[in-house]
Structures are given as C-alpha cells and as structure tokens.
Amino acid sequence: MSEHTKTRPTDKLVEIRLVGPATKKKSMLEAVKAIGFRDVNDSTLWRDAFPDLKNQRLPGAYLKGIHKREELSQAKLSKQTGIPQRHLSEMENGKRPIGKKNAVILANALNADYRNLL
C-alpha cells in the first residue's frame, strides 16, 4: 500500500483577541488582513465540514482530522511518533483512549494542541 509522501508545510498559528474603540474596528481588520491574519468568525465548524465524523468520539475524530490535514498516513504518523499504527487506528475509532503522554507526542508531530486530543 502506498502512502502519502507530499507534506504540506504548516505554519504555527496564533489567535488574537483585541479590545479597542468600535470606531477603529474596520481599519484594524483591514490592517491585520494585509499582513496575513484572517477573521475566524467566517470559519466553518468542523462538525459542519465533516458531517461523517459527527457521531464519533471527539478526540478520535480530531486525531483523524489533523493527520489528514497534514497529509500523513497512519503508517507515516506511526513512524514519526513511535506509536503503533494499530493503536492510532484504535484511537481514531474510540476503541483506545489517547492519554496525555500520547496526546503530547501526537500534537507535537501534527502541529496541534494536545488538549484537543484528550
């Protein structure tokens, strides 16, 4: 079975909340958009984007989503993290808890927040 070899570079993202005068909101949004920020209020919820994952356990669905986002197969993720592929499959399907130790390892490999995997 072939696996994905293309890896997409992922920049670390930061979310910023600001407080200021309402009269300056439009100019502030224009300024930050000009340097690469975007308004997440226009984002689609993952539950709407992936309706087939709605009924799955949330940590497993999140794990599946982020490793697909990074275009990594389970086999390649297994090699990067040292977590057996069968364990990754069981975690995605809610048959095995991820646990804090594995959540941290997976989050580091996938540029994600480990707390979403718990």
C-alpha positions as CSV (number, residue, x, y, z in Angstrom):
1,M,0.0,0.0,0.0
2,S,1.4,3.4,-0.9
3,E,1.4,6.2,1.5
4,H,1.4,10.0,1.1
5,T,4.8,11.4,0.5
6,K,3.8,15.0,0.0
7,T,4.0,17.0,3.2
8,R,2.4,20.4,3.3
9,P,4.2,23.0,5.4
10,T,2.2,24.1,8.3
11,D,2.9,27.4,10.0
12,K,2.1,27.7,13.6
13,L,-1.0,29.9,14.1
14,V,-1.8,32.3,16.8
15,E,-5.3,33.5,17.8
16,I,-5.5,37.1,18.9
17,R,-8.4,38.8,20.8
18,L,-8.3,42.6,20.9
19,V,-10.3,45.2,22.7
20,G,-10.5,48.8,21.5
21,P,-12.7,51.5,20.2
22,A,-15.6,50.3,17.9
23,T,-14.9,53.2,15.5
24,K,-11.4,51.7,14.7
25,K,-12.6,48.1,14.1
26,K,-12.8,48.3,10.3
27,S,-9.4,49.9,9.9
28,M,-7.9,47.4,12.4
29,L,-9.3,44.4,10.5
30,E,-8.0,45.8,7.2
31,A,-4.5,46.3,8.7
32,V,-4.2,42.8,10.1
33,K,-5.7,41.1,7.0
34,A,-3.0,42.9,5.0
35,I,-0.3,41.1,7.0
36,G,-1.9,37.7,6.7
37,F,-4.4,37.4,9.5
38,R,-8.0,36.3,8.9
39,D,-11.3,36.7,10.7
40,V,-12.2,33.3,12.1
41,N,-15.8,34.4,12.6
42,D,-16.2,33.4,8.9
43,S,-14.8,29.9,9.6
44,T,-16.9,26.7,9.2
45,L,-17.2,24.5,12.3
46,W,-15.5,21.1,11.9
47,R,-18.8,19.4,12.6
48,D,-20.3,21.1,9.5
49,A,-17.3,20.5,7.4
50,F,-17.0,16.8,8.3
51,P,-20.6,15.5,8.9
52,D,-19.5,11.9,8.7
53,L,-17.4,12.4,11.9
54,K,-20.2,13.9,14.0
55,N,-21.1,10.7,15.7
56,Q,-17.5,9.6,16.5
57,R,-15.8,10.3,19.8
58,L,-14.4,13.8,19.6
59,P,-10.7,13.1,20.4
60,G,-10.5,10.3,17.8
61,A,-12.3,12.4,15.2
62,Y,-9.9,15.3,15.9
63,L,-6.9,13.0,15.6
64,K,-8.2,11.7,12.2
65,G,-8.8,15.2,11.0
66,I,-5.5,16.7,11.9
67,H,-3.4,13.8,10.5
68,K,-5.4,14.1,7.2
69,R,-4.9,17.9,7.3
70,E,-1.1,17.3,7.5
71,E,-1.5,14.7,4.7
72,L,0.1,12.0,6.8
73,S,-1.0,8.3,6.6
74,Q,-1.3,6.4,9.8
75,A,1.8,4.5,8.9
76,K,3.9,7.6,8.5
77,L,2.5,9.1,11.7
78,S,3.3,5.9,13.4
79,K,6.9,6.1,12.2
80,Q,7.2,9.7,13.3
81,T,5.8,9.2,16.8
82,G,6.7,5.6,17.7
83,I,3.1,4.8,18.4
84,P,2.0,1.6,16.7
85,Q,-0.3,2.1,13.7
86,R,-3.0,-0.3,15.1
87,H,-3.0,1.9,18.3
88,L,-3.6,5.0,16.1
89,S,-6.5,3.3,14.4
90,E,-8.0,2.3,17.7
91,M,-7.6,5.8,19.0
92,E,-9.3,7.3,15.9
93,N,-12.2,4.9,16.3
94,G,-12.7,5.4,20.0
95,K,-11.6,1.9,21.0
96,R,-8.5,3.1,22.8
97,P,-8.0,6.2,24.9
98,I,-5.3,8.6,23.7
99,G,-3.9,9.6,27.1
100,K,-1.9,12.6,28.0
101,K,1.5,11.2,27.0
102,N,0.4,10.1,23.6
103,A,-1.6,13.3,23.1
104,V,1.5,15.4,23.7
105,I,3.5,13.2,21.3
106,L,0.8,13.4,18.6
107,A,0.2,17.1,19.0
108,N,3.9,17.9,18.5
109,A,4.1,15.8,15.4
110,L,0.9,17.3,14.0
111,N,1.3,21.0,15.0
112,A,-1.8,20.9,17.2
113,D,-2.9,21.5,20.7
114,Y,-2.6,18.3,22.8
115,R,-5.7,19.3,24.9
116,N,-8.0,18.7,21.9
117,L,-6.8,15.0,21.9
118,L,-8.0,14.4,25.5
